Amino acid sequence: MRSILFSLVLILLSHLVFSQPIRMINKTDSTKTKTIRIDKRITIKTFDGEKFKGEWQVLDQEKILVQDREVLKDNIMMISGFVQSNSRDRAVGIGLTVGAGLAFPVAVYYILGGIAWGFSNGIFVGSTLLVFDLLLAYAGTTMMGVIPRRFSTLNWEIELFPIQLPLPVD
């Protein structure tokens, strides 16, 4: 019975065995934390100038394994990955992205109207709206976790959490 229960636990937790969480903590405000999604690939740039890209897993509290190559936590200069978003972040991100989509035709209207009628102020207003519109769309998709986010170890501290699986007791 215990071996069946142990097998079920292994099956249910098997997706966590290969990718454990990486948590990023802001150095100036420790209440700001981000977690890199475990189902996505990451990119790591080291102080030695090497770049590692691919699937990852946490070996222990000091090492990450990226595409069969070990990377020490202290040697990481930049880490880029998809951020795990909570429901509030996703809702705000969807709102920003939808707002950007609604404002886009207005910006294009001002630009094309300024070109057609020769009003330079219409072109200026339309281009300004377009720039802010693109910034809103980028912020929204980043908050939803659609675009990978880059974390520099100058501003963020890396915290690794290896998962310990329970061993069967005889």
N, C-alpha and C positions, 0 to 999 in steps of 0.2 A: 504494500500500500504506500509506503514512504517513497519507494522508487517511482511509482506512478505520479505521486504528488510532486516530487522533485522534477520529473520530466515535464509536467505541466508548467511549473514555475520557469523552467528553462525556455520552454516554447514561448510563454507570454513575455518574458524579458529578453528574448534573443535580439530584438531590434536595439536594445540598449547596450548589449555586450560589445557591439562593434563601434558604437559612437556614443561616448559619454559626454555630458555637458561641459562646455567651456563658458565660464562666466567672466564678463568684463566689468570692472569696477572703476568708476571715475575717480581719479586721484584727488581732485579738488572737492568733490561732493560724493561721499561714499554711499549716499542713498540712491544715487543714479547707477543702476546696474543694467546690463544687457546680457542676454544669453544667446549664443550662436546656435542655430537650429541643427539638430543632429541628423537630419535627413538630407542635408545639402553639402556640397563640396566647399572647401576653404582654400584660401591662398595665404601663404606665409612668406614674408621676406625677413631674412635674418641680418644681423649686423655684419656677417661675413660677405654679404652680397648675394647669397644663394636665394633662390625662389622655389618654393614647394607649392604644388597645386594638386588638389584631388581629394579623394575620400580620406577621412581621418578617424582616429580613435585615440583616446587617452590611455597611455600605458600606466603611469603613476602620477604623483603630484608634481613631478619635475619634467616629464617627457610626453610629447605628442608624436604619434606615428602617422605620417602622411605619405601615402603611396609606398609603403614598405621602407621608409627612411625615418629614422628617429630625429626629432628636433627638440633641443632643450628649451624649456620655458624661458630661461634667462637670456637665451640667444635670439629671441624673437624681437624684431624691430617693429613690424607691422603685421597685423592679421586681418584678413578680409573675409567676411562670410555673411550669410543671411541671418538676420536678427529674428529671434523668437518673439513674436508680437502677442500681446494680450488682447482681449476683446475691445478694450477702450482705445488702444493704439490703432487697431484695425478700423474701428468705426471712424475715428478722426481722419485716418488715412483715406478711407473711402469718401468721406465728405470733402476733403481737400481735392482729391482727384476728380470727383464729379463737379465740384465748383470750377476747377480749371477747365474741364471739358465744356461747361456752360459759358465760360468767359472767352473761350477761344474764338468762336464766330464773331463776337463783338470786336475783338482785336483785329481780326482779318477785315471786317467791315470798315473800320476806321482807316486801316492802311490802304485798302483798295479804293475807298471813297476819297481819301486824300490824294492818291495818285490820279484818279479819274478827274477830279475837279480842281486839282492843282493847289490844294490846301496843305501847306507844310505842317501846320499844327495838327491836322488829322493824322498825318504819317507819324509825327512824334508821339501823339497820344496812343495810337495803335501799336507802335513798337514798344512803348513803355508797358502797355497792358500785356503784350505778348511775352515780354521778359518776365514779368511777375507771374503770368500764367504758367510759364514753363517751370519756374521755381516752385509754384504750388503743386504742379503735377509731380515733380521730383520728390518733394517733401512727402506727398501723399503715398506714392508708391514705396518710398523708403520706410515709412511708418507701418505700412501693411506687410513689409518683409518681402516685397517683390524684387527689389534691387539690393544687391549685397552692399554691406556697409563696411567701411575701413576703420580699423582701430589702431592708433599708434600707441606704442608702449610709453611714449612721452606723456600722454594724457590719461591712459587707461592701464589698469593693472590686470594681469591675467590670473584667473583662479581655475584650477583644474579639479574635476571631481571624478576620479575613477570609481566605477560601480563594483561593489563587492557582491558576488552571488552567494547565496546560502549553500553550504555544503551539506549533504545528507548525513544524518547521524544514525549510526547502527545501534 
